[in-house]
Amino acid sequence: MNRNQAETSSSSTSAYHGFAPLKIRGRSVLPIVQGGMGVGISAHRLAGSVAREGAVGTIASIDLRHHHADLTAACKADPSRETLEQANLTALAREIRSARALSEGRGMIAVNVMKAVSAHADYVRVACEEGADAIVMGAGLPLDLPDLTAGHDIALIPILSDSRGVNLVLKKWMKKGRLPDAIVIEHPAHAGGHLGVTDVADMNNERFEFARVLEELEAVFATLGIARSDVPVIVGGGINSHEAVRAWLTAGANGVQIGTPFAVTEEGDAHPEFKRVLAEATPEDIVEFVSVTGLPARAVKTPWLMRYLRNEDRIRTKIGARKQTCPTALECLSVCGLRDGIEKFGHFCIDTRLAAALRGDVGNGLFFRGREKLPFGAAIRSVRELIELLLTGTTKTAAAGC
Ligand SMILES: Cc1cc2nc3c(=O)[nH]c(=O)nc-3n(C[C@H](O)[C@H](O)[C@H](O)COP(=O)(O)O)c2cc1C
């Protein structure tokens, strides 16, 4: 057995899997990254449980106050923007500490920050101050991330979709004397939540194919004088089986990022109804639409979303170009189709809808989901079983069931 192929010593997932560890900023972890999922879908319980197994657990930083009764009460008593923002920063700090305690020092705790969120710099600051191991930034180009984290020893991981985006970020960051500690390549045709394309019609473009990106990145790294081994590449979107994990790790990826299958685990931080809706959705139940961020997004066709999409044209014509007061006072996005009256963007309050989904309100929530079938079908299983299945093709429990 090759030393690189030995089971990573940090792992408590007992089964031997034979994959090389993912090495990020000097740490060796299992080659599995649990993607950040807001609002509150991946908080401390999910991220800490994934890290405890020796993999990368990611807390989605956006709007975590919903998990803290005292903070939601304070926000109700004083619904001002300052109180809401402070509550979210306090909640993020608490979630990082709890995830770290749960992880028992294994794996890595990452914090996902969306560039499109107005408080992104504050979330980055709290992640650094609370000693998160990594910041994973998507939904916009993270060009200022090295400046925002200067002086902190923290891994920086941009989320991009094609080699062009990687080339751009590498060039800008190299001028600042920094390389990403890893890069996530997310496929817009498969992933859940916001997608890295400006137009839904573009999501099947060949430039997003993992095999093509992996090949093109060899040339990008060579041109910039970077050794391929210096920047691990993690692919994500639709990876839902041991065969898919094996295929991409064999094809040159150093890790895989997985979202929806983790959202529906026992340890997932959302309400059981949220997990049920995602787990029971069939391919026909999933739809792409334009979000208030202006980016396309993918979600389950739940009653509110179907109602909204039926009326989308009418809403756009009637109030699309009219500015509105932010319904929550949080002003969560730097640019919001509803608040700023941008006609071709979505027109709904994303924060309200995602928070409703988190608490399992099937009638009113927005339920982000990836496009593919789930590894355990509609069954809700533990983080450990999921990681075991992805790495080895079986789980002890599943085998006993057979
Ligand atoms: C419910 C849900 C919420 C998500 N929220 C975020 C988010 O806040 N930030 C982000 O960068 N990606 C987000 N994503 C994307 C995931 O992190 C992950 O990259 C993606 O879902 C991978 O595809 P998969 O679900 O097919 O595994 C979200 C995905 C889901 C399903």
The ligand as an SDF file (V2000), in Angstrom:
LIG
                    3D

 31 33  0  0  0  0  0  0  0  0999 V2000
  -29.9940   23.7570   -0.0470 C   0  0  0  0  0  0  0  0  0  0  0  0
  -28.7310   24.2440   -0.7090 C   0  0  0  0  0  0  0  0  0  0  0  0
  -28.1970   25.4750   -0.3320 C   0  0  0  0  0  0  0  0  0  0  0  0
  -26.9980   25.9160   -0.8970 C   0  0  0  0  0  0  0  0  0  0  0  0
  -26.4620   27.0970   -0.4700 N   0  0  0  0  0  0  0  0  0  0  0  0
  -25.2370   27.4840   -0.8940 C   0  0  0  0  0  0  0  0  0  0  0  0
  -24.6110   28.6380   -0.3420 C   0  0  0  0  0  0  0  0  0  0  0  0
  -25.1400   29.3110    0.5570 O   0  0  0  0  0  0  0  0  0  0  0  0
  -23.3880   28.9860   -0.8180 N   0  0  0  0  0  0  0  0  0  0  0  0
  -22.7560   28.2410   -1.7910 C   0  0  0  0  0  0  0  0  0  0  0  0
  -21.6300   28.5920   -2.1990 O   0  0  0  0  0  0  0  0  0  0  0  0
  -23.3290   27.1350   -2.3350 N   0  0  0  0  0  0  0  0  0  0  0  0
  -24.5370   26.7310   -1.8870 C   0  0  0  0  0  0  0  0  0  0  0  0
  -25.0950   25.5580   -2.3710 N   0  0  0  0  0  0  0  0  0  0  0  0
  -24.3040   24.6900   -3.2840 C   0  0  0  0  0  0  0  0  0  0  0  0
  -23.6140   23.5490   -2.4970 C   0  0  0  0  0  0  0  0  0  0  0  0
  -22.6540   24.0490   -1.6090 O   0  0  0  0  0  0  0  0  0  0  0  0
  -22.9260   22.5030   -3.4140 C   0  0  0  0  0  0  0  0  0  0  0  0
  -21.7840   23.0440   -4.0210 O   0  0  0  0  0  0  0  0  0  0  0  0
  -23.8060   21.9530   -4.4990 C   0  0  0  0  0  0  0  0  0  0  0  0
  -25.0930   21.7320   -4.0210 O   0  0  0  0  0  0  0  0  0  0  0  0
  -23.2000   20.6520   -5.0440 C   0  0  0  0  0  0  0  0  0  0  0  0
  -24.1150   19.9610   -5.8220 O   0  0  0  0  0  0  0  0  0  0  0  0
  -24.9690   18.7100   -5.2570 P   0  0  0  0  0  0  0  0  0  0  0  0
  -26.0210   19.2880   -4.4090 O   0  0  0  0  0  0  0  0  0  0  0  0
  -25.4730   18.0630   -6.4990 O   0  0  0  0  0  0  0  0  0  0  0  0
  -24.0220   17.8320   -4.4730 O   0  0  0  0  0  0  0  0  0  0  0  0
  -26.3310   25.1310   -1.8700 C   0  0  0  0  0  0  0  0  0  0  0  0
  -26.9080   23.9010   -2.2660 C   0  0  0  0  0  0  0  0  0  0  0  0
  -28.0770   23.4580   -1.6870 C   0  0  0  0  0  0  0  0  0  0  0  0
  -28.6450   22.1240   -2.1100 C   0  0  0  0  0  0  0  0  0  0  0  0
  1  2  1  0
  2  3  1  0
  2 30  2  0
  3  4  2  0
  4  5  1  0
  4 28  1  0
  5  6  2  0
  6  7  1  0
  6 13  1  0
  7  8  2  0
  7  9  1  0
  9 10  1  0
 10 11  2  0
 10 12  1  0
 12 13  2  0
 13 14  1  0
 14 15  1  0
 14 28  1  0
 15 16  1  0
 16 17  1  0
 16 18  1  0
 18 19  1  0
 18 20  1  0
 20 21  1  0
 20 22  1  0
 22 23  1  0
 23 24  1  0
 24 25  2  0
 24 26  1  0
 24 27  1  0
 28 29  2  0
 29 30  1  0
 30 31  1  0
M  END
$$$$
